[in-house]
Amino acid sequence: MWQIIIPILTLIAGLVGGFFIGVFYLRKQLESMQNNPEMIQKMAKQMGYNMNKQQMNKVQTMMKNQNLTNKKPNKNARSK
């Protein structure tokens, strides 16, 4: 009985742990990409896009604005 349960629990724990590690890694990559236009340019070229300076600035501002809106507001702060 335990010969079946332990491998299944290990598999589930590995999948859940791997998922959270992957999400953490991807978020760190996106945060570092905001400050590094070369990384954005490289990613765009891998997807088949050539971006000019104006498009790069627009992408950076969009990423920064999205990052600001995804932050959770402080519960103690009062809005007027």
DSSP file (Angstrom, degrees, kcal/mol; ACC not computed):
  #  RESIDUE AA STRUCTURE BP1 BP2  ACC     N-H-->O    O-->H-N    N-H-->O    O-->H-N    TCO  KAPPA ALPHA  PHI   PSI    X-CA   Y-CA   Z-CA
    1    1 A M    >>        0   0    0      0, 0.0     4,-1.8     0, 0.0     3,-1.4   0.000 360.0 360.0 360.0 -50.9    0.0    0.0    0.0
    2    2 A W  H 3>  +     0   0    0      1,-0.3     4,-1.9     2,-0.2     0, 0.0   0.746 360.0  69.4 -67.6 -21.6    2.7    2.5    1.0
    3    3 A Q  H 34 S+     0   0    0      1,-0.2    -1,-0.3     2,-0.2     0, 0.0   0.697 108.7  35.9 -68.2 -17.7    4.7    1.5   -2.1
    4    4 A I  H <> S+     0   0    0     -3,-1.4     4,-1.3     2,-0.1    -2,-0.2   0.799 116.3  50.7 -99.8 -40.4    2.0    3.2   -4.1
    5    5 A I  H  X S+     0   0    0     -4,-1.8     4,-2.7     1,-0.2     5,-0.2   0.916 105.5  54.1 -69.6 -44.9    1.1    6.2   -1.9
    6    6 A I  H  X S+     0   0    0     -4,-1.9     4,-2.5     1,-0.2     5,-0.2   0.921 109.3  46.5 -62.2 -46.9    4.6    7.5   -1.3
    7    7 A P  H  > S+     0   0    0      0, 0.0     4,-2.3     0, 0.0    -1,-0.2   0.883 113.7  49.9 -63.4 -34.5    5.6    7.8   -5.0
    8    8 A I  H  X S+     0   0    0     -4,-1.3     4,-2.4     2,-0.2    -2,-0.2   0.930 112.5  46.1 -68.1 -44.2    2.3    9.5   -5.8
    9    9 A L  H  X S+     0   0    0     -4,-2.7     4,-2.5     2,-0.2    -1,-0.2   0.882 112.6  51.3 -64.2 -38.2    2.7   12.0   -3.0
   10   10 A T  H  X S+     0   0    0     -4,-2.5     4,-2.4    -5,-0.2    -2,-0.2   0.903 109.9  49.7 -64.8 -41.4    6.3   12.7   -4.0
   11   11 A L  H  X S+     0   0    0     -4,-2.3     4,-2.4     2,-0.2    -2,-0.2   0.929 112.3  46.9 -62.3 -46.2    5.2   13.3   -7.6
   12   12 A I  H  X S+     0   0    0     -4,-2.4     4,-2.5     1,-0.2     5,-0.2   0.922 113.0  48.8 -63.3 -44.2    2.5   15.7   -6.5
   13   13 A A  H  X S+     0   0    0     -4,-2.5     4,-2.6     1,-0.2    -1,-0.2   0.896 111.9  49.9 -63.5 -39.6    4.9   17.6   -4.1
   14   14 A G  H  X S+     0   0    0     -4,-2.4     4,-2.6     2,-0.2    -2,-0.2   0.900 111.1  48.3 -65.3 -41.4    7.4   17.8   -6.9
   15   15 A L  H  X S+     0   0    0     -4,-2.4     4,-2.1     2,-0.2    -2,-0.2   0.922 114.3  45.3 -65.7 -43.8    4.9   19.2   -9.4
   16   16 A V  H  X S+     0   0    0     -4,-2.5     4,-2.1     2,-0.2    -2,-0.2   0.935 115.4  47.1 -65.8 -45.6    3.6   21.8   -7.0
   17   17 A G  H  X S+     0   0    0     -4,-2.6     4,-2.3    -5,-0.2    -2,-0.2   0.907 112.4  50.0 -62.1 -42.5    7.1   22.8   -5.9
   18   18 A G  H  X S+     0   0    0     -4,-2.6     4,-2.3    -5,-0.2    -1,-0.2   0.873 108.5  53.2 -64.0 -38.2    8.3   23.0   -9.5
   19   19 A F  H  X S+     0   0    0     -4,-2.1     4,-2.3     2,-0.2    -2,-0.2   0.944 111.3  44.6 -61.8 -48.5    5.4   25.2  -10.4
   20   20 A F  H  X S+     0   0    0     -4,-2.1     4,-2.3     1,-0.2    -2,-0.2   0.872 113.0  50.7 -67.9 -36.1    6.1   27.7   -7.7
   21   21 A I  H  X S+     0   0    0     -4,-2.3     4,-2.4     2,-0.2    -1,-0.2   0.906 111.0  50.2 -65.0 -40.4    9.8   27.7   -8.5
   22   22 A G  H  X S+     0   0    0     -4,-2.3     4,-2.5     2,-0.2    -2,-0.2   0.899 110.7  48.3 -63.8 -42.0    9.0   28.3  -12.1
   23   23 A V  H  X S+     0   0    0     -4,-2.3     4,-2.4     2,-0.2    -2,-0.2   0.921 112.1  49.5 -64.7 -43.9    6.6   31.2  -11.3
   24   24 A F  H  X S+     0   0    0     -4,-2.3     4,-2.0     2,-0.2    -2,-0.2   0.923 112.8  47.3 -60.3 -45.3    9.2   32.8   -9.0
   25   25 A Y  H  X S+     0   0    0     -4,-2.4     4,-2.2     1,-0.2    -2,-0.2   0.911 111.6  50.2 -63.7 -43.8   11.9   32.5  -11.7
   26   26 A L  H  X S+     0   0    0     -4,-2.5     4,-2.3     1,-0.2    -1,-0.2   0.900 109.9  50.4 -64.3 -40.9    9.6   33.9  -14.4
   27   27 A R  H  X S+     0   0    0     -4,-2.4     4,-2.3     2,-0.2    -1,-0.2   0.904 110.2  50.0 -63.5 -41.0    8.7   36.9  -12.3
   28   28 A K  H  X S+     0   0    0     -4,-2.0     4,-2.2     1,-0.2    -1,-0.2   0.901 110.3  50.7 -64.0 -39.8   12.3   37.7  -11.5
   29   29 A Q  H  X S+     0   0    0     -4,-2.2     4,-1.8     1,-0.2    -2,-0.2   0.912 111.0  48.0 -63.6 -42.6   13.1   37.5  -15.2
   30   30 A L  H  X S+     0   0    0     -4,-2.3     4,-1.2     2,-0.2    -2,-0.2   0.881 110.8  51.4 -67.2 -37.6   10.3   39.9  -16.1
   31   31 A E  H  X S+     0   0    0     -4,-2.3     4,-0.7     1,-0.2     3,-0.3   0.910 112.2  45.6 -65.2 -41.3   11.4   42.4  -13.3
   32   32 A S  H  < S+     0   0    0     -4,-2.2     4,-0.4     1,-0.2     3,-0.4   0.809 107.4  59.8 -71.0 -27.9   15.0   42.4  -14.6
   33   33 A M  H >< S+     0   0    0     -4,-1.8     3,-0.8     1,-0.2     7,-0.3   0.810  94.2  64.5 -69.3 -29.8   13.7   42.8  -18.2
   34   34 A Q  H 3< S+     0   0    0     -4,-1.2    -1,-0.2    -3,-0.3    -2,-0.2   0.865 108.8  39.3 -61.2 -35.8   12.0   46.0  -17.3
   35   35 A N  T 3< S+     0   0    0     -4,-0.7    -1,-0.2    -3,-0.4    -2,-0.2   0.467 110.5  64.5 -93.7  -3.0   15.4   47.7  -16.5
   36   36 A N    X>  -     0   0    0     -3,-0.8     4,-1.3    -4,-0.4     3,-0.8  -0.861  54.9-175.8-127.4  97.0   17.3   46.1  -19.4
   37   37 A P  H 3> S+     0   0    0      0, 0.0     4,-2.5     0, 0.0     5,-0.2   0.769  83.6  65.0 -64.5 -24.2   16.2   47.0  -22.9
   38   38 A E  H 3> S+     0   0    0      1,-0.2     4,-2.4     2,-0.2     5,-0.1   0.886 100.6  50.6 -65.0 -36.7   18.6   44.6  -24.4
   39   39 A M  H <> S+     0   0    0     -3,-0.8     4,-2.3     2,-0.2    -1,-0.2   0.895 110.6  48.7 -67.2 -38.8   16.7   41.7  -22.9
   40   40 A I  H  X S+     0   0    0     -4,-1.3     4,-2.5    -7,-0.3    -2,-0.2   0.924 111.8  49.7 -64.8 -43.3   13.5   43.0  -24.3
   41   41 A Q  H  X S+     0   0    0     -4,-2.5     4,-2.3     1,-0.2    -2,-0.2   0.904 110.9  49.8 -61.3 -42.2   15.1   43.4  -27.7
   42   42 A K  H  X S+     0   0    0     -4,-2.4     4,-2.0     2,-0.2    -1,-0.2   0.915 111.6  47.9 -64.0 -43.7   16.4   39.8  -27.6
   43   43 A M  H  X S+     0   0    0     -4,-2.3     4,-1.4     1,-0.2    -2,-0.2   0.906 111.1  51.1 -64.0 -41.2   13.1   38.4  -26.6
   44   44 A A  H  <>S+     0   0    0     -4,-2.5     5,-3.1     1,-0.2     4,-0.4   0.901 109.5  50.2 -64.1 -40.3   11.3   40.4  -29.4
   45   45 A K  H ><5S+     0   0    0     -4,-2.3     3,-1.0     1,-0.2    -1,-0.2   0.873 106.5  55.2 -65.7 -36.1   13.8   39.1  -32.0
   46   46 A Q  H 3<5S+     0   0    0     -4,-2.0    -1,-0.2     1,-0.3    -2,-0.2   0.819 109.0  48.3 -65.5 -29.0   13.3   35.5  -30.8
   47   47 A M  T 3<5S-     0   0    0     -4,-1.4    -1,-0.3    -3,-0.2    -2,-0.2   0.476 126.0-103.1 -88.8  -2.3    9.5   36.0  -31.4
   48   48 A G  T < 5S+     0   0    0     -3,-1.0     2,-0.4    -4,-0.4    -3,-0.2   0.643  79.5 126.3  94.8  15.5   10.3   37.5  -34.9
   49   49 A Y      < -     0   0    0     -5,-3.1     2,-0.5    -6,-0.1    -1,-0.3  -0.859  45.2-156.2-108.5 141.8    9.8   41.2  -34.2
   50   50 A N        -     0   0    0     -2,-0.4     2,-0.4    -5,-0.1    -9,-0.0  -0.978  20.1-162.2-112.1 118.6   12.2   44.0  -34.8
   51   51 A M        -     0   0    0     -2,-0.5     2,-0.1   -10,-0.1    -6,-0.0  -0.832   5.8-146.5-107.1 136.8   11.4   46.9  -32.5
   52   52 A N     >  -     0   0    0     -2,-0.4     4,-2.2     1,-0.1     5,-0.2  -0.329  39.2 -90.5 -87.7-179.9   12.6   50.5  -33.0
   53   53 A K  H  > S+     0   0    0      1,-0.2     4,-2.3     2,-0.2     5,-0.2   0.879 125.5  51.5 -60.4 -41.5   13.5   52.9  -30.1
   54   54 A Q  H  > S+     0   0    0      1,-0.2     4,-2.0     2,-0.2    -1,-0.2   0.911 111.0  47.6 -64.6 -42.4    9.9   54.2  -29.8
   55   55 A Q  H  > S+     0   0    0      2,-0.2     4,-2.4     1,-0.2    -1,-0.2   0.876 110.1  53.4 -66.2 -37.2    8.4   50.8  -29.6
   56   56 A M  H  X S+     0   0    0     -4,-2.2     4,-2.4     2,-0.2    -2,-0.2   0.927 109.1  48.3 -62.7 -44.6   11.0   49.8  -27.0
   57   57 A N  H  X S+     0   0    0     -4,-2.3     4,-2.4     1,-0.2    -2,-0.2   0.894 111.2  50.9 -62.8 -39.3   10.1   52.8  -24.8
   58   58 A K  H  X S+     0   0    0     -4,-2.0     4,-2.3     2,-0.2    -1,-0.2   0.909 110.5  48.5 -65.2 -42.1    6.4   52.0  -25.1
   59   59 A V  H  X S+     0   0    0     -4,-2.4     4,-2.4     2,-0.2    -2,-0.2   0.914 111.5  50.2 -64.3 -42.8    7.0   48.3  -24.1
   60   60 A Q  H  X S+     0   0    0     -4,-2.4     4,-2.3     1,-0.2    -2,-0.2   0.920 111.9  46.6 -63.7 -42.8    9.1   49.4  -21.1
   61   61 A T  H  X S+     0   0    0     -4,-2.4     4,-2.6     1,-0.2    -1,-0.2   0.887 111.7  51.9 -67.7 -36.5    6.5   51.9  -19.9
   62   62 A M  H  X S+     0   0    0     -4,-2.3     4,-2.4     2,-0.2    -2,-0.2   0.916 111.0  47.6 -63.7 -42.0    3.7   49.3  -20.4
   63   63 A M  H  X S+     0   0    0     -4,-2.4     4,-2.1     2,-0.2    -2,-0.2   0.900 113.2  47.8 -66.8 -39.9    5.6   46.8  -18.3
   64   64 A K  H  X S+     0   0    0     -4,-2.3     4,-2.0     2,-0.2    -2,-0.2   0.912 112.9  48.3 -67.1 -41.3    6.3   49.3  -15.5
   65   65 A N  H  X S+     0   0    0     -4,-2.6     4,-2.1     2,-0.2    -2,-0.2   0.896 111.8  49.6 -65.3 -39.7    2.7   50.4  -15.4
   66   66 A Q  H  X S+     0   0    0     -4,-2.4     4,-1.5     1,-0.2    -1,-0.2   0.894 109.7  51.6 -65.8 -39.2    1.5   46.8  -15.3
   67   67 A N  H  X S+     0   0    0     -4,-2.1     4,-0.6     1,-0.2    -1,-0.2   0.881 110.3  49.3 -65.0 -37.9    3.9   46.1  -12.5
   68   68 A L  H >< S+     0   0    0     -4,-2.0     3,-0.6     1,-0.2    -2,-0.2   0.876 110.9  48.7 -69.7 -37.2    2.6   49.1  -10.5
   69   69 A T  H 3< S+     0   0    0     -4,-2.1    -1,-0.2     1,-0.2    -2,-0.2   0.748 106.3  57.7 -75.7 -22.4   -1.0   48.1  -11.0
   70   70 A N  H 3< S+     0   0    0     -4,-1.5    -1,-0.2    -5,-0.2    -2,-0.2   0.629  82.7 103.2 -82.2 -12.8   -0.4   44.5   -9.9
   71   71 A K  S << S-     0   0    0     -4,-0.6    -3,-0.0    -3,-0.6    -4,-0.0  -0.482  80.2-117.3 -69.0 138.4    1.0   45.7   -6.5
   72   72 A K        -     0   0    0     -2,-0.2    -1,-0.1     1,-0.1    -2,-0.1  -0.596  30.7-117.5 -77.1 133.9   -1.4   45.1   -3.7
   73   73 A P        -     0   0    0      0, 0.0     2,-0.3     0, 0.0    -1,-0.1  -0.339  32.8 -97.5 -70.5 154.6   -2.5   48.4   -2.0
   74   74 A N    >   -     0   0    0      1,-0.1     3,-0.8     2,-0.0     0, 0.0  -0.554  24.9-145.2 -72.1 129.3   -1.7   48.9    1.6
   75   75 A K  T 3  S+     0   0    0     -2,-0.3    -1,-0.1     1,-0.2     0, 0.0   0.783  98.3  53.2 -67.8 -26.5   -4.7   48.1    3.8
   76   76 A N  T 3  S+     0   0    0      2,-0.1    -1,-0.2    -3,-0.0     2,-0.2   0.648  86.8  98.9 -83.8 -14.8   -3.9   50.9    6.2
   77   77 A A    <   -     0   0    0     -3,-0.8     2,-0.4     1,-0.0     0, 0.0  -0.523  66.0-143.3 -76.2 138.2   -3.7   53.6    3.6
   78   78 A R        -     0   0    0     -2,-0.2     2,-0.4     2,-0.0    -2,-0.1  -0.844   5.1-143.0-102.6 136.6   -6.8   55.7    3.2
   79   79 A S              0   0    0     -2,-0.4     0, 0.0     1,-0.1     0, 0.0  -0.781 360.0 360.0 -96.7 144.3   -8.0   57.0   -0.1
   80   80 A K              0   0    0     -2,-0.4    -1,-0.1     0, 0.0    -2,-0.0   0.433 360.0 360.0 -92.2 360.0   -9.5   60.5   -0.3
